[in-house]
Amino acid sequence: MISRYPIKIPGFGKQKIEFEISGFLGKTRILLNGNPAEKGHRKDEFILYQPDGVRVSAQLQNTFFDVIPKIIVHGEAYEILPPLTWYQYVFAGLSLILVLFGGGYGGLLGMISFLINIRLFRSAYPLGLRLLIILFMNMLAIFIFTLLSRNLPGLFLW
């Protein structure tokens, strides 16, 4: 699934600048007027052209536990989307309780579920569906942990 988010950067007039993330693993790129922006020399760098033809470097900067980065142009950071709220992080991380009961394996399952849930919060699905899917992912992680702990008791703490 491809998601596109408009970016407002001063100095680009009526040009349409968008951030695009495709697939679940998240190949990212910047589009300028619907066309992929030219790749820069550095990692996650794109070259944008202002209406007067001036080349501008735009660098994507990853954010803490989020799939939507910030974009840095002329040394100033612009948010593509507002950051997730604390309660969104808590809801996405409910399965991290497995760390308390399952040590490393519980933590691994909890972290995988947490990262998938963060990606789901940024998806284009309707809010109610996103919340249901995230709740399902949390329950699925706990179910898988319970199933594995019953069949492989030596690997877990309980």
C-alpha positions in Angstrom: 0.0 0.0 0.0 1.4 3.4 -1.0 0.8 6.4 1.3 1.5 10.0 0.3 1.7 13.0 2.6 1.9 16.6 1.4 4.8 18.7 2.6 4.7 22.5 3.0 8.1 24.1 2.5 8.4 27.8 2.1 10.0 29.0 -1.2 8.5 26.4 -3.5 5.4 28.4 -4.4 2.5 26.3 -5.8 4.7 23.3 -6.5 3.3 20.1 -5.0 5.9 18.3 -2.7 4.9 15.0 -1.3 6.5 12.3 0.9 5.7 8.8 -0.3 6.1 5.6 1.6 5.4 2.3 -0.1 5.0 -1.2 1.1 5.1 -2.5 4.6 8.9 -2.2 4.8 8.7 1.4 3.8 10.6 2.4 0.7 10.5 6.2 0.9 10.9 9.0 -1.6 10.0 12.6 -2.2 7.8 13.6 -5.1 8.0 17.0 -6.8 4.9 17.8 -8.8 4.1 14.0 -9.0 7.5 13.0 -10.2 10.2 11.3 -8.1 12.8 13.8 -6.9 16.4 13.3 -7.9 18.5 11.3 -5.4 21.3 13.2 -3.7 24.8 12.0 -2.8 24.1 11.3 0.8 21.7 8.7 2.3 18.1 9.8 2.3 19.0 13.0 0.4 16.8 14.4 -2.4 17.3 17.3 -4.8 14.3 19.6 -5.2 14.1 22.5 -7.6 12.4 25.8 -6.7 10.3 27.6 -9.3 13.2 29.8 -10.3 15.4 26.7 -11.0 17.5 26.8 -7.8 18.6 23.3 -6.6 17.8 22.6 -2.9 18.9 19.7 -0.9 16.2 18.0 1.2 17.4 15.4 3.8 15.1 13.0 5.5 15.8 12.7 9.3 14.4 9.6 11.1 12.4 10.1 14.2 12.2 8.1 17.4 10.1 4.9 16.8 8.1 6.4 13.9 8.0 5.6 10.2 7.4 9.2 9.1 10.6 11.2 9.2 11.2 14.9 9.4 12.5 16.7 6.3 15.4 19.2 6.6 15.7 21.9 4.0 18.1 24.9 4.4 19.0 23.6 7.9 15.4 23.8 9.1 13.3 20.7 10.0 9.8 20.4 8.8 7.3 17.9 10.1 5.5 15.8 7.5 2.9 14.6 10.1 2.6 15.5 13.8 4.4 13.1 16.1 2.4 10.3 17.7 1.0 11.0 21.1 1.9 9.3 24.3 -1.3 7.3 24.4 -0.8 6.1 20.8 2.6 4.7 21.9 1.0 3.1 25.0 -1.7 1.4 22.9 0.8 0.3 20.3 3.1 -1.1 23.0 0.6 -3.1 25.1 2.3 -6.3 23.9 5.6 -5.1 25.5 4.2 -6.5 28.7 5.6 -9.8 27.5 9.1 -8.6 28.5 8.1 -9.0 32.1 7.0 -12.6 31.6 9.0 -13.9 28.8 12.4 -12.3 29.0 14.2 -12.1 25.6 11.7 -14.1 23.6 8.7 -12.2 25.1 10.6 -9.0 24.5 11.3 -10.0 20.9 7.6 -10.8 20.2 6.5 -7.6 22.0 8.9 -5.4 20.1 7.9 -6.9 16.7 4.2 -6.3 17.6 5.0 -2.7 18.7 6.9 -1.8 15.5 4.0 -3.2 13.4 1.5 -1.3 15.4 3.4 2.0 15.0 3.4 1.3 11.2 -0.4 0.7 11.4 -1.0 4.0 13.2 0.6 5.8 10.2 -1.5 3.8 7.7 -4.3 5.2 5.6 -7.0 2.9 7.1 -9.9 4.5 8.9 -9.2 5.1 12.6 -11.6 2.5 14.0 -10.1 -0.2 11.7 -6.6 0.8 12.7 -7.4 0.5 16.4 -9.0 -2.9 15.9 -6.0 -4.2 13.9 -3.6 -2.9 16.5 -5.6 -4.5 19.3 -5.6 -7.8 17.3 -1.8 -7.6 16.8 -1.3 -7.1 20.6 -3.5 -10.1 21.3 -1.8 -12.2 18.6 1.6 -11.5 20.1 0.4 -12.6 23.5 -1.3 -15.7 22.0 1.9 -16.7 20.1 4.0 -16.3 23.2 1.5 -18.4 25.2 1.5 -21.1 22.6 5.2 -21.2 22.4 5.7 -21.2 26.1 3.4 -24.2 26.6 5.2 -26.2 23.9 8.8 -25.1 24.6 8.8 -24.6 28.4 12.6 -24.5 28.7 12.9 -21.3 26.6 10.7 -19.1 28.8 10.7 -17.9 32.4 7.4 -19.5 33.3 
